[in-house]
């Protein structure tokens, strides 16, 4: 599997949140992180503008009712910005709890809309001028002795390509946890009509996760370190290998295919709290992290990234400069490609609710 260098940052976030185990962590800063906005623009004969926003529940950060992430990708042509295509994707999470504060239901509503004037969207074996996908996944948790014993998962997907009739599909899954006599998780098994995922835990921390299809063929095999962070992910003929610093920041990713090293991605961090690390992801009684709207990983903030294509020896270096408030939290950041003369920058702003 070949991955473009510009796609590696998004891949890293995915790798980190494939599945993590619950770890002890320091309390967050006194200021409550309420959201962020990222804007990246490219100018030329064809123009592009990428916008990403995160909106958090500032009134209930420890027991959020709703949080969301929205991305908009627009392409236009020429100095008059004549529209070519626009993609909008929204992830909305809704939470319900019982009287004791245990999470009983999580509903994820994903909306994807592609609007093409001159462009088209490839889905399956066809291209479409307009395409909509609406996906709702609900997770219902059952507890025994204050520990999650099972999760019922149901996904309803509605596809609407151009003016064709909508296609609706449903998928149901069941996840069952097992614990030792001390209440530490030892395994989890997710079963559906398309396959299963088997996870094992060591000292209550996830150690392995293997996904297979209904024929028993392994689709992916993930191994974790003693912090519950993924060390390697193998899928088909591809292998991703990760390493971390002592604080738990991802510092490198190596991508190989059929035993041949293809890409390397290296990261460096500041010494300040990454506000996205405070987004609620640990829920009592549930032995695994529940990832939601996080768009970056790491305990601290990334200040530089090196992407190396080992086949062509092409190297790209990105630098990010932050402005911090009196609490040491980033309030703005600018990410740019070293040596780039086009003026392309990624501008990020952070929002907080401070006492």
C-alpha positions as CSV (number, residue, x, y, z in Angstrom):
1,X,0.0,0.0,0.0
2,X,1.6,3.3,-1.1
3,X,0.8,6.3,0.9
4,X,1.5,9.9,-0.2
5,X,3.7,12.0,2.0
6,X,1.0,14.6,2.5
7,X,-1.3,11.9,3.8
8,X,1.0,10.7,6.6
9,X,-0.2,13.2,9.3
10,X,-3.8,11.9,9.0
11,X,-2.5,8.4,9.0
12,X,-0.6,9.0,12.2
13,X,-3.8,10.2,13.9
14,X,-5.5,7.1,12.7
15,X,-2.8,4.8,14.0
16,X,-2.8,6.3,17.4
17,X,-6.5,6.0,17.8
18,X,-7.0,2.5,16.3
19,X,-7.2,1.4,19.9
20,X,-5.5,2.5,23.1
21,X,-5.8,1.2,26.6
22,X,-6.6,3.3,29.7
23,X,-3.6,4.8,31.4
24,X,-3.0,7.0,34.3
25,X,-2.8,10.6,33.2
26,X,-2.2,14.0,34.7
27,X,-5.2,16.3,35.2
28,X,-5.8,18.9,32.5
29,X,-5.0,22.6,32.9
30,X,-7.5,24.9,34.6
31,X,-8.6,26.4,31.3
32,X,-11.2,24.2,29.5
33,X,-10.4,23.5,25.9
34,X,-13.6,24.3,23.9
35,X,-12.5,23.8,20.3
36,X,-10.2,24.8,17.4
37,X,-10.2,25.9,13.8
38,X,-7.7,25.0,11.1
39,X,-7.5,26.7,7.8
40,X,-5.1,25.8,4.9
41,X,-5.2,27.5,1.5
42,X,-3.3,27.0,-1.7
43,X,-3.4,29.6,-4.5
44,X,-2.7,29.0,-8.2
45,X,-4.5,28.2,-11.4
46,X,-6.5,25.9,-9.2
47,X,-7.2,27.0,-5.6
48,X,-8.0,24.9,-2.6
49,X,-9.2,25.7,0.9
50,X,-9.3,23.2,3.7
51,X,-11.2,24.1,6.9
52,X,-11.5,21.9,10.0
53,X,-13.3,22.8,13.2
54,X,-13.7,21.0,16.5
55,X,-16.6,22.0,18.8
56,X,-16.6,20.6,22.4
57,X,-19.1,20.7,25.2
58,X,-17.7,23.5,27.4
59,X,-20.4,23.1,30.0
60,X,-19.9,19.4,30.6
61,X,-16.3,18.5,29.6
62,X,-16.2,15.4,31.9
63,X,-19.6,14.1,30.8
64,X,-20.1,15.7,27.4
65,X,-23.6,15.6,25.8
66,X,-22.5,16.4,22.3
67,X,-19.2,17.1,20.5
68,X,-18.5,17.4,16.8
69,X,-15.8,17.8,14.1
70,X,-16.5,19.3,10.6
71,X,-14.1,19.4,7.6
72,X,-14.8,21.3,4.4
73,X,-12.5,20.9,1.3
74,X,-13.2,23.4,-1.5
75,X,-11.5,23.6,-4.9
76,X,-12.0,26.6,-7.2
77,X,-10.4,27.8,-10.5
78,X,-8.6,31.0,-11.4
79,X,-8.5,34.4,-9.8
80,X,-12.3,34.6,-9.7
81,X,-12.5,31.4,-7.6
82,X,-15.0,29.7,-10.0
83,X,-16.3,26.6,-8.0
84,X,-15.1,23.2,-9.1
85,X,-16.0,20.9,-6.2
86,X,-16.7,20.9,-2.5
87,X,-16.6,18.1,0.1
88,X,-18.2,18.5,3.6
89,X,-17.8,15.8,6.3
90,X,-19.3,16.0,9.8
91,X,-18.8,13.7,12.8
92,X,-21.3,14.4,15.6
93,X,-21.2,12.4,18.8
94,X,-24.0,12.3,21.3
95,X,-23.7,10.7,24.8
96,X,-26.1,9.4,27.4
97,X,-25.3,8.4,31.0
98,X,-27.1,6.6,33.8
99,X,-27.6,8.2,37.3
100,X,-24.2,6.9,38.4
101,X,-22.4,8.6,35.5
102,X,-21.8,5.4,33.4
103,X,-21.9,5.8,29.7
104,X,-25.0,3.9,28.5
105,X,-25.2,5.0,24.8
106,X,-23.0,6.7,22.3
107,X,-24.4,7.7,18.9
108,X,-22.1,8.7,16.1
109,X,-23.7,10.5,13.1
110,X,-21.4,10.8,10.1
111,X,-22.5,12.9,7.2
112,X,-20.5,13.1,3.9
113,X,-21.5,15.4,1.0
114,X,-19.7,15.8,-2.3
115,X,-20.8,18.6,-4.6
116,X,-19.2,18.7,-8.0
117,X,-19.5,21.4,-10.7
118,X,-16.6,20.2,-12.9
119,X,-15.2,17.5,-10.6
120,X,-16.5,14.0,-9.8
121,X,-16.4,11.6,-6.8
122,X,-15.2,8.0,-7.3
123,X,-17.2,5.5,-5.3
124,X,-17.0,1.8,-6.0
125,X,-16.6,1.5,-9.7
126,X,-18.4,4.6,-10.7
127,X,-17.9,8.4,-10.7
128,X,-20.6,10.7,-9.5
129,X,-21.2,14.5,-9.8
130,X,-23.0,14.6,-6.4
131,X,-22.7,12.0,-3.7
132,X,-24.2,11.8,-0.1
133,X,-23.5,9.3,2.6
134,X,-25.3,9.3,5.9
135,X,-24.1,6.9,8.6
136,X,-25.5,6.5,12.1
137,X,-23.7,4.1,14.5
138,X,-25.1,3.5,18.0
139,X,-23.2,1.9,20.9
140,X,-25.2,0.6,23.8
141,X,-23.2,-0.5,26.9
142,X,-24.2,-3.0,29.5
143,X,-22.3,-3.2,32.9
144,X,-21.8,-5.8,35.6
145,X,-20.2,-4.9,38.9
146,X,-19.4,-1.4,37.4
147,X,-17.5,-2.9,34.5
148,X,-18.6,-2.9,30.9
149,X,-19.6,-6.4,30.0
150,X,-20.9,-6.0,26.5
151,X,-21.6,-3.4,23.8
152,X,-24.3,-3.7,21.1
153,X,-23.3,-1.8,18.0
154,X,-25.6,-1.0,15.1
155,X,-24.7,0.9,12.0
156,X,-27.2,2.2,9.4
157,X,-25.7,3.6,6.2
158,X,-27.6,5.5,3.5
159,X,-25.8,6.2,0.2
160,X,-27.3,8.7,-2.3
161,X,-25.3,8.9,-5.5
162,X,-26.5,11.6,-8.0
163,X,-30.2,10.9,-8.7
164,X,-30.1,7.2,-8.2
165,X,-32.3,5.6,-5.5
166,X,-30.8,5.6,-2.0
167,X,-29.1,2.4,-0.9
168,X,-29.5,1.5,2.8
169,X,-27.4,-1.1,4.6
170,X,-27.3,-2.3,8.2
171,X,-24.6,-3.9,10.2
172,X,-24.9,-5.2,13.7
173,X,-21.9,-6.1,16.0
174,X,-21.6,-7.4,19.5
175,X,-18.5,-6.8,21.7
176,X,-17.9,-8.8,24.9
177,X,-15.3,-8.0,27.6
178,X,-13.8,-10.5,30.0
179,X,-12.0,-9.6,33.3
180,X,-9.8,-11.4,35.9
181,X,-10.8,-11.7,39.5
182,X,-9.3,-8.2,40.2
183,X,-11.5,-6.6,37.6
184,X,-8.8,-6.1,35.0
185,X,-9.7,-6.7,31.4
186,X,-8.1,-9.8,29.9
187,X,-9.9,-10.0,26.5
188,X,-12.5,-8.4,24.2
189,X,-14.3,-10.1,21.2
190,X,-16.2,-8.2,18.6
191,X,-18.4,-10.3,16.3
192,X,-20.4,-9.3,13.2
193,X,-21.6,-10.9,10.0
194,X,-18.4,-9.7,8.2
195,X,-15.9,-11.0,10.7
196,X,-14.5,-10.5,14.1
197,X,-11.9,-8.6,16.2
198,X,-10.1,-10.3,19.0
199,X,-8.2,-8.2,21.6
200,X,-6.1,-9.3,24.5
201,X,-5.0,-7.3,27.5
202,X,-2.0,-7.5,29.9
203,X,-2.5,-6.0,33.4
204,X,-5.7,-4.4,32.1
205,X,-3.9,-2.7,29.2
206,X,-4.5,-3.7,25.6
207,X,-1.7,-5.8,24.1
208,X,-2.9,-7.2,20.8
209,X,-5.9,-6.7,18.4
210,X,-6.4,-9.0,15.4
211,X,-9.2,-8.4,12.8
212,X,-10.3,-11.2,10.6
213,X,-13.0,-11.5,7.9
214,X,-15.8,-14.1,8.0
215,X,-13.5,-16.7,6.3
216,X,-10.9,-16.3,9.0
217,X,-8.4,-14.4,6.9
218,X,-6.4,-11.9,8.9
219,X,-7.1,-8.3,7.8
220,X,-5.0,-6.5,10.3
221,X,-2.8,-7.4,13.3
222,X,-2.0,-4.7,15.9
223,X,0.6,-5.0,18.7
224,X,0.8,-2.5,21.6
225,X,3.4,-1.3,24.1
226,X,2.9,-1.4,27.9
227,X,1.2,2.0,27.7
228,X,-1.4,0.7,25.3
229,X,0.0,2.6,22.4
230,X,0.3,0.8,19.0
231,X,3.8,-0.4,18.2
232,X,3.0,-2.1,14.9
233,X,0.1,-2.6,12.5
234,X,0.3,-5.2,9.7
235,X,-2.3,-5.3,7.0
236,X,-2.0,-7.3,3.8
237,X,1.6,-6.7,2.7
238,X,2.0,-3.4,4.6
239,X,3.6,-2.9,7.9
240,X,3.5,0.3,10.1
241,X,6.0,0.5,13.0
242,X,5.7,3.3,15.6
243,X,8.0,4.5,18.4
244,X,7.3,7.0,21.3
245,X,9.2,9.2,23.7
246,X,8.9,8.7,27.5
247,X,5.9,11.0,27.7
248,X,3.9,8.9,25.2
249,X,4.4,11.2,22.2
250,X,4.6,9.5,18.8
251,X,8.1,10.2,17.4
252,X,8.4,8.0,14.4
253,X,6.4,5.9,11.9
254,X,8.0,3.6,9.4
255,X,5.9,2.3,6.5
256,X,7.0,-0.9,4.7
257,X,5.6,-3.1,2.0
258,X,6.7,-6.7,1.3
259,X,9.7,-6.1,3.6
260,X,10.8,-2.9,1.8
261,X,11.0,0.4,3.7
262,X,8.9,3.0,1.8
263,X,8.3,6.0,4.1
264,X,9.5,7.4,7.4
265,X,7.8,10.1,9.4
266,X,9.5,11.8,12.3
267,X,8.0,14.2,14.8
268,X,9.3,16.6,17.5
269,X,7.3,18.3,20.3
270,X,7.3,21.3,22.6
271,X,7.0,20.9,26.4
272,X,3.4,22.3,26.6
273,X,0.1,20.4,27.0
274,X,-1.6,19.5,23.7
275,X,-5.2,20.7,24.4
276,X,-6.7,17.9,22.4
277,X,-5.2,15.5,24.9
278,X,-7.8,16.7,27.4
279,X,-10.8,15.8,25.2
280,X,-12.8,13.2,27.0
281,X,-11.8,9.7,26.0
282,X,-11.7,7.7,29.3
283,X,-15.1,6.6,30.5
284,X,-15.4,4.8,33.8
285,X,-16.0,1.1,33.7
286,X,-14.8,0.9,30.0
287,X,-11.3,-0.6,29.7
288,X,-10.5,1.0,26.3
289,X,-10.1,4.5,25.0
290,X,-13.1,5.9,23.1
291,X,-11.7,8.2,20.4
292,X,-14.0,11.0,19.1
293,X,-13.0,14.3,17.5
294,X,-9.3,14.3,18.2
295,X,-7.4,15.4,15.1
296,X,-3.8,15.3,16.6
297,X,-2.1,12.8,18.9
298,X,0.5,13.2,21.5
299,X,0.7,14.6,25.0
300,X,2.5,17.7,23.7
301,X,2.3,19.9,20.6
302,X,4.1,19.0,17.4
303,X,6.7,21.6,16.4
304,X,8.4,19.8,13.5
305,X,7.7,16.9,11.2
306,X,10.0,15.2,8.7
307,X,8.5,13.0,5.9
308,X,11.0,10.9,4.0
309,X,10.3,8.9,0.9
310,X,12.9,6.2,1.0
311,X,12.4,5.2,-2.6
312,X,13.0,8.7,-4.1
313,X,14.9,10.1,-1.1
314,X,12.5,13.0,-1.2
315,X,12.3,14.8,2.1
316,X,9.7,17.3,3.4
317,X,10.1,19.2,6.6
318,X,7.2,21.0,8.3
319,X,7.6,23.6,11.1
320,X,4.9,24.8,13.4
321,X,5.2,28.0,15.4
322,X,2.9,28.5,18.4
323,X,1.7,31.4,20.5
324,X,0.8,30.5,24.1
325,X,-1.4,32.0,26.8
326,X,-0.3,32.6,30.4
327,X,-1.3,29.0,31.2
328,X,1.1,27.6,28.7
329,X,-1.6,26.6,26.3
330,X,-1.4,27.2,22.5
331,X,-3.8,29.9,21.3
332,X,-2.6,30.0,17.7
333,X,-0.2,28.2,15.4
334,X,1.2,28.4,11.9
335,X,2.5,25.3,10.1
336,X,4.5,25.7,7.0
337,X,6.7,23.6,4.6
338,X,10.4,24.4,4.8
339,X,11.7,25.9,1.5
340,X,8.2,26.4,0.1
341,X,7.9,29.8,-1.7
342,X,4.2,29.4,-2.6
343,X,3.1,31.0,0.7
344,X,1.0,28.0,1.6
345,X,0.4,27.9,5.4
346,X,-1.8,26.1,7.8
347,X,-3.2,28.5,10.4
348,X,-4.8,27.1,13.6
349,X,-6.7,28.9,16.4
350,X,-7.6,27.4,19.7
351,X,-10.5,28.3,22.0
352,X,-10.7,28.0,25.8
353,X,-13.0,28.7,28.7
354,X,-10.7,30.0,31.5
355,X,-11.6,31.0,35.1
